[in-house]
């Protein structure tokens, strides 16, 4: 169904061209759009006309027309006046609104198709059959982006994205839940991974400036066949969740750039608990004080370089060495030794993952 706002905009445009007042009444007799104030007086005549067999008729100074969608009555159009010119403009208005109905119905059908495609609800033969009917190319390269904002059902962000991709018929914007917006984007042959990342950054910037929304975006890998779009969507979902755990400071996360976070995300919790118990004898690395954790993270950022780390922390080199020695006594791991540093880094990530799963499951 077309929104009343679209109908109003359409008949306002038609009136500005024809100078004929118009009114659109829905099947239940409610005014959907009008260009003159006393349209309510026409409702009884419109309801009587609805039940007649005629496609058009004249009554009380108005011409009435039926607007059909696949042989089903959707609206009644009123054109003010009884001349032949008014009749012609009325028929043009009917044609225009019927074309809008077709366009919106096709968009609705495409939207449902894309949703079912993402959720893997279609048989392979149905995918190709329905894609052909909807004029959707099955062999184009595509990539799925997931866009999340702070607000559920973020209509402002949704409409901003629709505007951004309005002229690109091969791209689809939809939603399968209330938390996220999904963009299925066609990828050109010459597009690089950098271009795909840049496209996500453009979306984030656009939502920040136009919709005043802070967006987190993830995306999967490029697929070459329409039936594999669901795989790219699942990858994007994993990237979003892994990014939420390990890369909370990033606005854009790609599935093929998750690194060790992807491996840890797939570990069963009992195995993670066993690993932490084995390394730290029942203690947890996240129990360390904030100063120690900040020192460790900065040490990792500087590739275990003592001098550079102490400089960036504005502390004496000996102070940093003292902290590392203290940590070694506490955990048995010397972060200046590569193997111990790797073990500790993985342990921090495992604990992050465990805490995330625990908090998620508690809701």
C-alpha positions as CSV (number, residue, x, y, z in Angstrom):
1,X,0.0,0.0,0.0
2,X,1.2,3.5,-0.9
3,X,1.6,5.8,2.0
4,X,-0.8,8.8,2.3
5,X,2.2,11.1,2.2
6,X,3.2,9.8,-1.3
7,X,-0.4,10.0,-2.5
8,X,-0.7,13.6,-1.2
9,X,2.6,14.6,-3.0
10,X,1.4,13.0,-6.2
11,X,-2.0,14.7,-6.4
12,X,-0.4,18.0,-5.3
13,X,1.9,17.7,-8.3
14,X,-0.9,16.7,-10.6
15,X,-3.0,19.7,-9.5
16,X,-0.1,22.1,-10.1
17,X,0.0,20.9,-13.7
18,X,-3.8,20.6,-14.5
19,X,-5.3,23.1,-12.0
20,X,-7.9,20.5,-11.2
21,X,-8.7,19.6,-7.6
22,X,-8.4,15.9,-6.7
23,X,-9.2,13.7,-3.8
24,X,-8.2,10.1,-3.1
25,X,-10.5,7.9,-0.9
26,X,-9.5,4.5,0.2
27,X,-11.6,1.3,0.1
28,X,-13.0,2.0,3.6
29,X,-14.2,5.4,2.7
30,X,-11.4,7.4,4.4
31,X,-9.8,10.3,2.7
32,X,-6.1,9.4,1.9
33,X,-5.2,12.7,0.2
34,X,-7.0,15.8,-1.1
35,X,-6.3,19.2,-2.6
36,X,-9.5,20.9,-1.5
37,X,-11.2,21.3,1.9
38,X,-14.8,20.2,1.5
39,X,-13.9,16.7,0.3
40,X,-15.8,15.0,3.1
41,X,-19.2,15.8,1.5
42,X,-18.2,13.5,-1.4
43,X,-17.7,10.3,0.7
44,X,-21.3,9.1,0.5
45,X,-21.3,9.4,-3.4
46,X,-17.9,7.7,-3.4
47,X,-19.1,4.7,-1.4
48,X,-22.2,4.4,-3.6
49,X,-19.9,4.5,-6.7
50,X,-17.6,1.8,-5.1
51,X,-20.5,-0.7,-5.2
52,X,-21.4,0.1,-8.8
53,X,-20.2,-1.8,-11.9
54,X,-19.0,1.4,-13.6
55,X,-15.4,2.4,-13.9
56,X,-16.2,6.1,-13.8
57,X,-19.3,8.4,-13.3
58,X,-20.3,12.0,-12.7
59,X,-22.2,13.0,-9.5
60,X,-22.9,16.4,-7.9
61,X,-20.2,18.2,-9.8
62,X,-17.5,15.6,-9.4
63,X,-16.1,12.9,-11.6
64,X,-15.4,9.6,-9.9
65,X,-12.8,7.0,-11.0
66,X,-11.9,3.6,-9.7
67,X,-8.2,2.8,-9.1
68,X,-7.6,-0.9,-9.5
69,X,-4.7,-3.1,-8.6
70,X,-4.8,-6.4,-10.4
71,X,-8.6,-6.3,-10.6
72,X,-8.9,-5.3,-7.0
73,X,-10.3,-1.9,-6.0
74,X,-7.8,0.1,-4.0
75,X,-8.9,3.7,-4.2
76,X,-11.6,6.0,-5.6
77,X,-10.4,9.2,-7.2
78,X,-12.5,12.4,-7.3
79,X,-11.8,15.1,-9.8
80,X,-13.7,18.4,-9.3
81,X,-15.5,19.4,-12.4
82,X,-17.6,17.8,-15.1
83,X,-15.9,18.9,-18.4
84,X,-14.1,16.6,-20.8
85,X,-10.8,18.2,-19.8
86,X,-11.4,17.2,-16.2
87,X,-12.2,13.7,-17.3
88,X,-8.9,13.5,-19.2
89,X,-6.9,14.8,-16.2
90,X,-8.8,12.3,-13.9
91,X,-7.8,9.4,-16.2
92,X,-4.2,10.6,-16.2
93,X,-4.3,10.7,-12.4
94,X,-5.7,7.2,-12.2
95,X,-2.9,6.0,-14.5
96,X,-0.2,7.7,-12.4
97,X,-1.5,6.2,-9.1
98,X,-1.9,2.7,-10.6
99,X,1.7,2.9,-11.8
100,X,2.7,3.8,-8.2
101,X,0.8,0.8,-6.9
102,X,2.7,-1.5,-9.3
103,X,6.0,0.0,-8.4
104,X,5.4,-0.2,-4.6
105,X,4.1,-3.7,-4.9
106,X,7.2,-4.8,-6.9
107,X,9.4,-3.2,-4.2
108,X,7.4,-5.0,-1.5
109,X,7.8,-8.3,-3.4
110,X,11.5,-7.7,-3.8
111,X,11.9,-6.8,-0.2
112,X,10.2,-10.0,0.9
113,X,12.3,-12.0,-1.5
114,X,15.6,-10.5,-0.2
115,X,14.5,-11.1,3.4
116,X,13.8,-14.8,2.8
117,X,17.0,-15.0,0.8
118,X,19.1,-13.6,3.7
119,X,17.4,-16.0,6.2
120,X,18.0,-19.0,3.9
121,X,14.2,-19.7,3.7
122,X,14.1,-20.5,0.0
123,X,14.8,-23.6,-2.0
124,X,17.5,-23.2,-4.7
125,X,15.0,-23.6,-7.5
126,X,12.7,-21.0,-6.0
127,X,15.5,-18.5,-5.7
128,X,16.2,-18.5,-9.5
129,X,12.5,-18.7,-10.4
130,X,11.5,-15.7,-8.3
131,X,14.6,-13.7,-9.1
132,X,13.7,-14.0,-12.8
133,X,10.2,-12.8,-12.2
134,X,11.5,-9.9,-10.2
135,X,14.2,-9.0,-12.7
136,X,17.0,-9.6,-10.3
137,X,20.3,-10.7,-11.8
138,X,21.5,-14.0,-10.2
139,X,25.1,-13.9,-11.3
140,X,26.2,-10.5,-10.1
141,X,28.8,-10.2,-7.3
142,X,27.2,-9.0,-4.0
143,X,28.2,-8.2,-0.5
144,X,26.1,-7.9,2.6
145,X,26.5,-5.0,5.1
146,X,24.8,-4.9,8.5
147,X,24.3,-1.5,10.0
148,X,23.4,-1.1,13.7
149,X,22.6,2.2,15.5
150,X,21.8,2.9,19.1
151,X,18.1,2.9,18.5
152,X,15.8,0.0,17.5
153,X,13.6,0.6,14.5
154,X,15.8,3.6,13.5
155,X,13.5,5.0,10.7
156,X,15.7,8.0,10.2
157,X,18.8,5.9,9.5
158,X,16.7,3.6,7.3
159,X,15.4,6.5,5.1
160,X,18.9,8.0,5.0
161,X,20.3,4.8,3.5
162,X,17.4,4.6,1.1
163,X,18.2,8.1,-0.1
164,X,21.9,7.2,-0.4
165,X,21.2,4.2,-2.6
166,X,18.0,5.5,-4.3
167,X,19.4,5.5,-7.8
168,X,21.0,2.0,-7.6
169,X,18.3,-0.6,-8.5
170,X,20.7,-3.5,-8.1
171,X,21.2,-2.7,-4.4
172,X,18.7,-3.7,-1.7
173,X,18.1,-2.2,1.7
174,X,15.9,-4.1,4.1
175,X,15.6,-5.3,7.7
176,X,15.0,-8.8,9.2
177,X,14.8,-7.6,12.8
178,X,14.3,-4.4,14.8
179,X,18.0,-3.9,15.7
180,X,19.7,-3.6,12.3
181,X,19.5,-2.5,8.7
182,X,20.8,-4.7,6.0
183,X,22.3,-3.5,2.7
184,X,22.8,-6.1,-0.1
185,X,25.2,-4.3,-2.4
186,X,26.2,-5.2,-5.9
187,X,30.0,-5.2,-6.4
188,X,31.6,-4.1,-9.6
189,X,34.4,-6.1,-11.1
190,X,37.0,-3.3,-10.5
191,X,36.0,-2.8,-6.8
192,X,38.8,-3.6,-4.3
193,X,38.6,-4.6,-0.6
194,X,39.6,-1.0,0.1
195,X,36.6,0.3,-1.8
196,X,34.3,-2.0,0.1
197,X,35.7,-0.8,3.4
198,X,35.4,2.8,2.2
199,X,31.7,2.3,1.3
200,X,31.1,1.3,4.9
201,X,32.9,4.4,6.2
202,X,30.7,6.5,3.8
203,X,27.6,5.0,5.3
204,X,28.8,5.6,8.9
205,X,29.7,9.3,8.0
206,X,26.3,9.8,6.3
207,X,24.3,8.4,9.2
208,X,26.3,10.5,11.6
209,X,25.7,13.8,9.7
210,X,22.2,13.2,8.3
211,X,20.5,10.9,10.8
212,X,22.5,11.9,13.9
213,X,23.2,8.2,14.5
214,X,26.4,6.5,15.6
215,X,26.5,3.4,13.4
216,X,28.5,0.2,13.7
217,X,28.9,-1.6,10.4
218,X,30.0,-5.1,9.6
219,X,30.2,-7.0,6.3
220,X,30.8,-10.5,5.0
221,X,32.7,-11.7,1.9
222,X,31.8,-11.2,-1.7
223,X,29.6,-13.9,-3.3
224,X,29.2,-14.5,-7.0
225,X,25.8,-16.3,-6.9
226,X,22.5,-15.0,-5.6
227,X,22.0,-18.2,-3.5
228,X,25.1,-17.4,-1.5
229,X,23.9,-14.0,-0.3
230,X,22.8,-15.7,2.9
231,X,26.4,-16.9,3.6
232,X,27.6,-13.3,3.3
233,X,24.9,-12.2,5.7
234,X,25.9,-14.9,8.3
235,X,29.5,-13.8,8.0
236,X,28.5,-10.2,8.5
237,X,26.5,-11.2,11.7
238,X,29.6,-13.0,13.0
239,X,31.8,-10.0,12.2
240,X,29.3,-7.7,14.1
241,X,29.4,-9.9,17.2
242,X,33.1,-10.5,17.1
243,X,33.6,-6.8,16.6
244,X,31.4,-6.1,19.6
245,X,33.6,-8.3,21.8
246,X,37.2,-7.5,20.6
247,X,37.0,-4.4,18.5
248,X,34.6,-2.1,20.3
249,X,36.7,0.9,19.3
250,X,36.0,0.3,15.5
251,X,33.0,1.5,13.6
252,X,33.6,-0.8,10.7
253,X,34.5,-4.5,10.9
254,X,35.1,-6.9,8.0
255,X,34.6,-10.7,8.3
256,X,38.0,-11.4,6.6
257,X,39.8,-9.1,9.1
258,X,38.8,-10.7,12.4
259,X,42.1,-12.4,13.0
260,X,42.4,-14.5,16.1
261,X,39.1,-13.1,17.3
262,X,37.3,-15.4,14.8
263,X,39.0,-18.5,16.3
264,X,38.3,-17.5,19.9
265,X,34.7,-16.8,19.1
266,X,34.2,-20.4,18.0
267,X,35.7,-21.9,21.1
268,X,33.3,-23.7,23.6
269,X,33.1,-22.0,27.0
270,X,34.2,-25.1,29.0
271,X,37.4,-25.2,26.9
272,X,38.0,-21.5,27.6
273,X,37.5,-22.0,31.3
274,X,39.9,-24.9,31.3
275,X,42.5,-22.7,29.4
276,X,42.3,-19.9,31.9
277,X,42.5,-22.3,34.9
278,X,45.5,-24.0,33.4
279,X,47.4,-20.8,32.7
280,X,46.4,-18.7,35.8
281,X,45.6,-21.4,38.4
282,X,42.0,-20.3,38.8
283,X,42.7,-16.6,38.7
284,X,41.6,-14.3,35.9
285,X,43.8,-11.7,34.1
286,X,40.9,-9.2,34.1
287,X,41.2,-9.1,37.9
288,X,44.4,-7.0,37.6
289,X,44.2,-3.3,38.5
290,X,43.6,-0.7,35.8
291,X,47.2,0.6,35.9
292,X,48.6,-2.8,35.2
293,X,46.2,-3.6,32.4
294,X,46.9,-0.2,30.8
295,X,50.6,-1.0,31.0
296,X,50.1,-4.4,29.4
297,X,48.0,-3.1,26.6
298,X,50.5,-0.3,25.8
299,X,53.3,-2.9,25.9
300,X,51.5,-5.0,23.4
301,X,50.7,-2.0,21.2
302,X,54.5,-1.2,21.0
303,X,55.4,-4.8,20.0
304,X,57.0,-5.5,23.5
305,X,59.4,-2.5,23.2
306,X,60.3,-1.5,26.7
307,X,61.8,1.9,25.8
308,X,58.9,3.0,23.6
309,X,56.3,1.8,26.1
310,X,57.9,3.7,29.0
311,X,58.1,6.8,26.9
312,X,54.5,6.7,25.9
313,X,53.4,6.0,29.5
314,X,55.6,8.9,30.8
315,X,57.3,6.6,33.2
316,X,60.9,5.6,33.8
317,X,62.1,2.5,32.1
318,X,62.9,0.9,35.5
319,X,59.4,1.6,36.6
320,X,58.1,-0.4,33.6
321,X,60.5,-3.2,34.3
322,X,59.4,-3.3,37.9
323,X,55.7,-3.6,36.8
324,X,56.6,-6.4,34.4
325,X,58.6,-8.2,37.1
326,X,55.6,-7.9,39.5
327,X,53.3,-9.3,36.8
328,X,55.6,-12.2,36.2
329,X,55.6,-13.1,40.0
330,X,51.8,-12.9,40.0
331,X,51.1,-14.9,36.9
332,X,54.3,-16.8,36.1
333,X,54.4,-15.1,32.6
334,X,57.2,-12.8,31.5
335,X,55.7,-10.5,28.9
336,X,59.2,-9.7,27.6
337,X,59.3,-13.3,26.3
338,X,57.4,-13.7,23.1
339,X,55.7,-17.1,24.0
340,X,54.5,-15.7,27.3
341,X,53.3,-12.5,25.7
342,X,51.2,-14.5,23.2
343,X,49.7,-16.6,25.9
344,X,48.8,-13.6,28.0
345,X,47.3,-11.8,24.9
346,X,45.2,-14.7,24.0
347,X,44.1,-15.1,27.7
348,X,42.9,-11.5,27.8
349,X,40.8,-12.1,24.6
350,X,39.4,-15.4,25.9
351,X,38.3,-13.7,29.2
352,X,36.7,-10.9,27.1
353,X,34.8,-13.5,25.1
354,X,33.7,-15.4,28.2
355,X,32.5,-12.3,29.9
356,X,30.5,-11.2,26.8
357,X,28.8,-14.6,26.5
358,X,28.0,-14.7,30.2
359,X,26.4,-11.2,30.1
360,X,24.6,-11.9,26.9
361,X,23.0,-15.1,28.2
362,X,22.0,-13.4,31.5
363,X,19.5,-11.2,29.7
